[in-house]
Amino acid sequence: MKHTLFREQQLNCDIETAWKFFSSANNLSEITPKDMGFIVVTEMEDDEIYEGMLIDYYVSPLFGIKMKWQTEIIQVDFQKSFTDFQKKGPYKLWNHHHEFIPNEEGVLMRDTIDYELPMGFLGEIAHNLFVKRNWNIFLIIDSGFSVNCSNYSILVIQ
């Protein structure tokens, strides 16, 4: 069964900062909870996002079992949106659209994910028992989260 997850977060930064941080695969580990065991495998010297870009990861979402995951960037509209699509991985379908909308408070970030688990009825049971409760990773962080490093300063204000 296909599911859709929609999340919005207000970022207290400019569009340039939001885009540079969230469109970089190198920053995914920083915003993913440690218990997911998320590791970006693809080495990127210049991680400027582009259509056709392939990114390989390891993720351990259940019981510490390490799984390979590969996504392809299938759409990029500079500083407005991008979409990653799972080519190989734990889902039957994974299509994740990221949208960035400048406003008076900074940038409204929207995530829309269409996804489906494999194994039909058993996948639905797994969805209800395990997957739904891990979706808090798309509320990146609670209110007050900030990313501070040499190139970025982002504050999430929900």
Secondary structure as GFF3:
##gff-version 3
##sequence-region A 1 158
A	DSSP	beta_strand	3	11	.	.	.	ID=ss1
A	DSSP	alpha_helix	15	22	.	.	.	ID=ss2
A	DSSP	three_ten_helix	25	27	.	.	.	ID=ss3
A	DSSP	alpha_helix	28	31	.	.	.	ID=ss4
A	DSSP	three_ten_helix	34	36	.	.	.	ID=ss5
A	DSSP	beta_strand	39	40	.	.	.	ID=ss6
A	DSSP	beta_strand	54	59	.	.	.	ID=ss7
A	DSSP	beta_strand	67	77	.	.	.	ID=ss8
A	DSSP	beta_strand	81	88	.	.	.	ID=ss9
A	DSSP	beta_strand	93	103	.	.	.	ID=ss10
A	DSSP	beta_strand	106	116	.	.	.	ID=ss11
A	DSSP	alpha_helix	120	126	.	.	.	ID=ss12
A	DSSP	pi_helix	127	131	.	.	.	ID=ss13
A	DSSP	three_ten_helix	132	138	.	.	.	ID=ss14
A	DSSP	beta_strand	146	149	.	.	.	ID=ss15
A	DSSP	beta_strand	152	155	.	.	.	ID=ss16
###
